[in-house]
Amino acid sequence: MSLAGITLGLFSFGIIGFGFFWVIRTEYHLGYLWWPFPLLLGLALIAGSLFVGDAGWSALLGIAGASFVWGATELKEQAVRADLGWFRRNPGRKPAPPLVDLIKRVGAPHL
């Protein structure tokens, strides 16, 4: 009997749940303009999963990476939800991220 499937399923469930949490908290504390950083983290995790020999660990890294990539696209959507009043706005938001002018020109990704 192999527990790999149930383990991957539970990990996927947990990382997706964590994704909701970090997207909401990141947008609240930092703003949506920080989206390139979780995107790069997610892409790095996905790339790292290609070089891990064990299929289970590779799958776990790939799932986590895909979740961070998805979350990076959700930061702008979370800002829109805050604008609609569904979530609170942070009046004491931290300063803008590095390279903010470039980030604004590129625009946030959208799925």
mmCIF file of the C-alpha atoms, coordinates in Angstrom:
data_MODEL
# 
_entry.id   MODEL 
# 
loop_
_atom_site.group_PDB 
_atom_site.id 
_atom_site.type_symbol 
_atom_site.label_atom_id 
_atom_site.label_alt_id 
_atom_site.label_comp_id 
_atom_site.label_asym_id 
_atom_site.label_entity_id 
_atom_site.label_seq_id 
_atom_site.pdbx_PDB_ins_code 
_atom_site.Cartn_x 
_atom_site.Cartn_y 
_atom_site.Cartn_z 
_atom_site.occupancy 
_atom_site.B_iso_or_equiv 
_atom_site.pdbx_formal_charge 
_atom_site.auth_seq_id 
_atom_site.auth_comp_id 
_atom_site.auth_asym_id 
_atom_site.auth_atom_id 
_atom_site.pdbx_PDB_model_num 
ATOM 1   C CA . MET A 1 1   ? 0.000   0.000  0.000   1.00 0.00 ? 1   MET A CA 1 
ATOM 2   C CA . SER A 1 2   ? 1.333   3.418  -0.975  1.00 0.00 ? 2   SER A CA 1 
ATOM 3   C CA . LEU A 1 3   ? 0.513   6.572  0.920   1.00 0.00 ? 3   LEU A CA 1 
ATOM 4   C CA . ALA A 1 4   ? 2.026   8.851  -1.740  1.00 0.00 ? 4   ALA A CA 1 
ATOM 5   C CA . GLY A 1 5   ? -1.322  9.777  -3.297  1.00 0.00 ? 5   GLY A CA 1 
ATOM 6   C CA . ILE A 1 6   ? -3.026  10.715 -0.043  1.00 0.00 ? 6   ILE A CA 1 
ATOM 7   C CA . THR A 1 7   ? 0.093   12.590 1.089   1.00 0.00 ? 7   THR A CA 1 
ATOM 8   C CA . LEU A 1 8   ? 0.189   14.640 -2.118  1.00 0.00 ? 8   LEU A CA 1 
ATOM 9   C CA . GLY A 1 9   ? -3.543  15.273 -1.826  1.00 0.00 ? 9   GLY A CA 1 
ATOM 10  C CA . LEU A 1 10  ? -3.283  16.500 1.761   1.00 0.00 ? 10  LEU A CA 1 
ATOM 11  C CA . PHE A 1 11  ? -0.265  18.655 0.908   1.00 0.00 ? 11  PHE A CA 1 
ATOM 12  C CA . SER A 1 12  ? -2.149  20.152 -2.055  1.00 0.00 ? 12  SER A CA 1 
ATOM 13  C CA . PHE A 1 13  ? -5.116  20.890 0.192   1.00 0.00 ? 13  PHE A CA 1 
ATOM 14  C CA . GLY A 1 14  ? -2.853  22.531 2.774   1.00 0.00 ? 14  GLY A CA 1 
ATOM 15  C CA . ILE A 1 15  ? -0.838  24.641 0.341   1.00 0.00 ? 15  ILE A CA 1 
ATOM 16  C CA . ILE A 1 16  ? -4.001  25.868 -1.414  1.00 0.00 ? 16  ILE A CA 1 
ATOM 17  C CA . GLY A 1 17  ? -5.466  26.839 1.961   1.00 0.00 ? 17  GLY A CA 1 
ATOM 18  C CA . PHE A 1 18  ? -2.225  28.605 2.869   1.00 0.00 ? 18  PHE A CA 1 
ATOM 19  C CA . GLY A 1 19  ? -2.395  30.361 -0.508  1.00 0.00 ? 19  GLY A CA 1 
ATOM 20  C CA . PHE A 1 20  ? -5.672  32.038 0.403   1.00 0.00 ? 20  PHE A CA 1 
ATOM 21  C CA . PHE A 1 21  ? -4.148  33.229 3.670   1.00 0.00 ? 21  PHE A CA 1 
ATOM 22  C CA . TRP A 1 22  ? -0.906  34.636 2.257   1.00 0.00 ? 22  TRP A CA 1 
ATOM 23  C CA . VAL A 1 23  ? -2.607  36.400 -0.667  1.00 0.00 ? 23  VAL A CA 1 
ATOM 24  C CA . ILE A 1 24  ? -4.985  38.223 1.679   1.00 0.00 ? 24  ILE A CA 1 
ATOM 25  C CA . ARG A 1 25  ? -2.281  39.114 4.203   1.00 0.00 ? 25  ARG A CA 1 
ATOM 26  C CA . THR A 1 26  ? 0.290   40.157 1.592   1.00 0.00 ? 26  THR A CA 1 
ATOM 27  C CA . GLU A 1 27  ? -2.157  42.463 -0.163  1.00 0.00 ? 27  GLU A CA 1 
ATOM 28  C CA . TYR A 1 28  ? -3.238  43.932 3.167   1.00 0.00 ? 28  TYR A CA 1 
ATOM 29  C CA . HIS A 1 29  ? 0.269   44.592 4.513   1.00 0.00 ? 29  HIS A CA 1 
ATOM 30  C CA . LEU A 1 30  ? 2.267   45.238 1.333   1.00 0.00 ? 30  LEU A CA 1 
ATOM 31  C CA . GLY A 1 31  ? -0.143  45.843 -1.556  1.00 0.00 ? 31  GLY A CA 1 
ATOM 32  C CA . TYR A 1 32  ? -0.551  44.073 -4.867  1.00 0.00 ? 32  TYR A CA 1 
ATOM 33  C CA . LEU A 1 33  ? 2.566   45.626 -6.420  1.00 0.00 ? 33  LEU A CA 1 
ATOM 34  C CA . TRP A 1 34  ? 4.685   42.979 -4.682  1.00 0.00 ? 34  TRP A CA 1 
ATOM 35  C CA . TRP A 1 35  ? 3.346   40.311 -7.097  1.00 0.00 ? 35  TRP A CA 1 
ATOM 36  C CA . PRO A 1 36  ? 6.697   39.670 -8.899  1.00 0.00 ? 36  PRO A CA 1 
ATOM 37  C CA . PHE A 1 37  ? 8.302   38.266 -5.754  1.00 0.00 ? 37  PHE A CA 1 
ATOM 38  C CA . PRO A 1 38  ? 5.900   35.353 -5.118  1.00 0.00 ? 38  PRO A CA 1 
ATOM 39  C CA . LEU A 1 39  ? 5.852   34.785 -8.885  1.00 0.00 ? 39  LEU A CA 1 
ATOM 40  C CA . LEU A 1 40  ? 9.638   34.409 -8.937  1.00 0.00 ? 40  LEU A CA 1 
ATOM 41  C CA . LEU A 1 41  ? 9.524   32.189 -5.847  1.00 0.00 ? 41  LEU A CA 1 
ATOM 42  C CA . GLY A 1 42  ? 6.935   29.969 -7.515  1.00 0.00 ? 42  GLY A CA 1 
ATOM 43  C CA . LEU A 1 43  ? 8.916   29.728 -10.737 1.00 0.00 ? 43  LEU A CA 1 
ATOM 44  C CA . ALA A 1 44  ? 12.054  28.894 -8.733  1.00 0.00 ? 44  ALA A CA 1 
ATOM 45  C CA . LEU A 1 45  ? 10.204  26.122 -6.887  1.00 0.00 ? 45  LEU A CA 1 
ATOM 46  C CA . ILE A 1 46  ? 8.884   24.722 -10.162 1.00 0.00 ? 46  ILE A CA 1 
ATOM 47  C CA . ALA A 1 47  ? 12.358  24.842 -11.698 1.00 0.00 ? 47  ALA A CA 1 
ATOM 48  C CA . GLY A 1 48  ? 13.783  23.212 -8.581  1.00 0.00 ? 48  GLY A CA 1 
ATOM 49  C CA . SER A 1 49  ? 11.247  20.405 -8.859  1.00 0.00 ? 49  SER A CA 1 
ATOM 50  C CA . LEU A 1 50  ? 12.811  19.477 -12.199 1.00 0.00 ? 50  LEU A CA 1 
ATOM 51  C CA . PHE A 1 51  ? 16.124  18.672 -10.511 1.00 0.00 ? 51  PHE A CA 1 
ATOM 52  C CA . VAL A 1 52  ? 14.886  16.657 -7.528  1.00 0.00 ? 52  VAL A CA 1 
ATOM 53  C CA . GLY A 1 53  ? 15.422  12.938 -7.999  1.00 0.00 ? 53  GLY A CA 1 
ATOM 54  C CA . ASP A 1 54  ? 12.550  11.697 -5.847  1.00 0.00 ? 54  ASP A CA 1 
ATOM 55  C CA . ALA A 1 55  ? 9.167   11.883 -7.573  1.00 0.00 ? 55  ALA A CA 1 
ATOM 56  C CA . GLY A 1 56  ? 7.310   12.661 -4.345  1.00 0.00 ? 56  GLY A CA 1 
ATOM 57  C CA . TRP A 1 57  ? 9.489   15.611 -3.363  1.00 0.00 ? 57  TRP A CA 1 
ATOM 58  C CA . SER A 1 58  ? 9.484   16.823 -6.948  1.00 0.00 ? 58  SER A CA 1 
ATOM 59  C CA . ALA A 1 59  ? 5.695   16.783 -6.972  1.00 0.00 ? 59  ALA A CA 1 
ATOM 60  C CA . LEU A 1 60  ? 5.542   18.622 -3.639  1.00 0.00 ? 60  LEU A CA 1 
ATOM 61  C CA . LEU A 1 61  ? 7.854   21.357 -4.939  1.00 0.00 ? 61  LEU A CA 1 
ATOM 62  C CA . GLY A 1 62  ? 5.880   21.634 -8.167  1.00 0.00 ? 62  GLY A CA 1 
ATOM 63  C CA . ILE A 1 63  ? 2.568   21.926 -6.305  1.00 0.00 ? 63  ILE A CA 1 
ATOM 64  C CA . ALA A 1 64  ? 3.971   24.585 -3.969  1.00 0.00 ? 64  ALA A CA 1 
ATOM 65  C CA . GLY A 1 65  ? 5.479   26.484 -6.910  1.00 0.00 ? 65  GLY A CA 1 
ATOM 66  C CA . ALA A 1 66  ? 2.249   26.421 -8.888  1.00 0.00 ? 66  ALA A CA 1 
ATOM 67  C CA . SER A 1 67  ? 0.388   27.684 -5.838  1.00 0.00 ? 67  SER A CA 1 
ATOM 68  C CA . PHE A 1 68  ? 2.744   30.649 -5.490  1.00 0.00 ? 68  PHE A CA 1 
ATOM 69  C CA . VAL A 1 69  ? 2.445   31.443 -9.208  1.00 0.00 ? 69  VAL A CA 1 
ATOM 70  C CA . TRP A 1 70  ? -1.343  31.360 -8.892  1.00 0.00 ? 70  TRP A CA 1 
ATOM 71  C CA . GLY A 1 71  ? -1.191  33.517 -5.754  1.00 0.00 ? 71  GLY A CA 1 
ATOM 72  C CA . ALA A 1 72  ? 0.906   36.135 -7.555  1.00 0.00 ? 72  ALA A CA 1 
ATOM 73  C CA . THR A 1 73  ? -1.880  36.500 -10.116 1.00 0.00 ? 73  THR A CA 1 
ATOM 74  C CA . GLU A 1 74  ? -4.451  36.761 -7.316  1.00 0.00 ? 74  GLU A CA 1 
ATOM 75  C CA . LEU A 1 75  ? -2.818  39.727 -5.555  1.00 0.00 ? 75  LEU A CA 1 
ATOM 76  C CA . LYS A 1 76  ? -4.350  42.219 -8.020  1.00 0.00 ? 76  LYS A CA 1 
ATOM 77  C CA . GLU A 1 77  ? -7.726  40.461 -7.723  1.00 0.00 ? 77  GLU A CA 1 
ATOM 78  C CA . GLN A 1 78  ? -7.452  40.737 -3.930  1.00 0.00 ? 78  GLN A CA 1 
ATOM 79  C CA . ALA A 1 79  ? -6.832  44.476 -4.281  1.00 0.00 ? 79  ALA A CA 1 
ATOM 80  C CA . VAL A 1 80  ? -10.024 44.729 -6.349  1.00 0.00 ? 80  VAL A CA 1 
ATOM 81  C CA . ARG A 1 81  ? -11.930 42.791 -3.672  1.00 0.00 ? 81  ARG A CA 1 
ATOM 82  C CA . ALA A 1 82  ? -10.599 45.239 -1.062  1.00 0.00 ? 82  ALA A CA 1 
ATOM 83  C CA . ASP A 1 83  ? -11.719 48.152 -3.275  1.00 0.00 ? 83  ASP A CA 1 
ATOM 84  C CA . LEU A 1 84  ? -15.208 46.620 -3.370  1.00 0.00 ? 84  LEU A CA 1 
ATOM 85  C CA . GLY A 1 85  ? -15.257 46.530 0.435   1.00 0.00 ? 85  GLY A CA 1 
ATOM 86  C CA . TRP A 1 86  ? -15.147 42.756 0.764   1.00 0.00 ? 86  TRP A CA 1 
ATOM 87  C CA . PHE A 1 87  ? -11.867 43.037 2.709   1.00 0.00 ? 87  PHE A CA 1 
ATOM 88  C CA . ARG A 1 88  ? -10.372 45.797 4.842   1.00 0.00 ? 88  ARG A CA 1 
ATOM 89  C CA . ARG A 1 89  ? -7.823  48.257 3.505   1.00 0.00 ? 89  ARG A CA 1 
ATOM 90  C CA . ASN A 1 90  ? -4.633  48.891 5.445   1.00 0.00 ? 90  ASN A CA 1 
ATOM 91  C CA . PRO A 1 91  ? -4.196  52.615 6.091   1.00 0.00 ? 91  PRO A CA 1 
ATOM 92  C CA . GLY A 1 92  ? -0.573  52.151 7.252   1.00 0.00 ? 92  GLY A CA 1 
ATOM 93  C CA . ARG A 1 93  ? 0.682   50.135 4.309   1.00 0.00 ? 93  ARG A CA 1 
ATOM 94  C CA . LYS A 1 94  ? 4.415   49.550 3.983   1.00 0.00 ? 94  LYS A CA 1 
ATOM 95  C CA . PRO A 1 95  ? 6.444   51.375 1.324   1.00 0.00 ? 95  PRO A CA 1 
ATOM 96  C CA . ALA A 1 96  ? 6.347   50.383 -2.315  1.00 0.00 ? 96  ALA A CA 1 
ATOM 97  C CA . PRO A 1 97  ? 8.513   47.482 -3.520  1.00 0.00 ? 97  PRO A CA 1 
ATOM 98  C CA . PRO A 1 98  ? 11.867  47.941 -5.222  1.00 0.00 ? 98  PRO A CA 1 
ATOM 99  C CA . LEU A 1 99  ? 11.600  48.712 -8.950  1.00 0.00 ? 99  LEU A CA 1 
ATOM 100 C CA . VAL A 1 100 ? 8.013   49.923 -8.475  1.00 0.00 ? 100 VAL A CA 1 
ATOM 101 C CA . ASP A 1 101 ? 8.056   51.955 -11.703 1.00 0.00 ? 101 ASP A CA 1 
ATOM 102 C CA . LEU A 1 102 ? 9.003   48.905 -13.760 1.00 0.00 ? 102 LEU A CA 1 
ATOM 103 C CA . ILE A 1 103 ? 6.387   46.762 -11.981 1.00 0.00 ? 103 ILE A CA 1 
ATOM 104 C CA . LYS A 1 104 ? 3.683   49.346 -12.737 1.00 0.00 ? 104 LYS A CA 1 
ATOM 105 C CA . ARG A 1 105 ? 4.679   49.438 -16.418 1.00 0.00 ? 105 ARG A CA 1 
ATOM 106 C CA . VAL A 1 106 ? 4.591   45.656 -16.758 1.00 0.00 ? 106 VAL A CA 1 
ATOM 107 C CA . GLY A 1 107 ? 1.239   45.314 -15.001 1.00 0.00 ? 107 GLY A CA 1 
ATOM 108 C CA . ALA A 1 108 ? 0.010   42.531 -12.779 1.00 0.00 ? 108 ALA A CA 1 
ATOM 109 C CA . PRO A 1 109 ? -0.590  39.126 -14.373 1.00 0.00 ? 109 PRO A CA 1 
ATOM 110 C CA . HIS A 1 110 ? -4.138  37.870 -14.679 1.00 0.00 ? 110 HIS A CA 1 
ATOM 111 C CA . LEU A 1 111 ? -5.437  34.349 -15.208 1.00 0.00 ? 111 LEU A CA 1 
# 
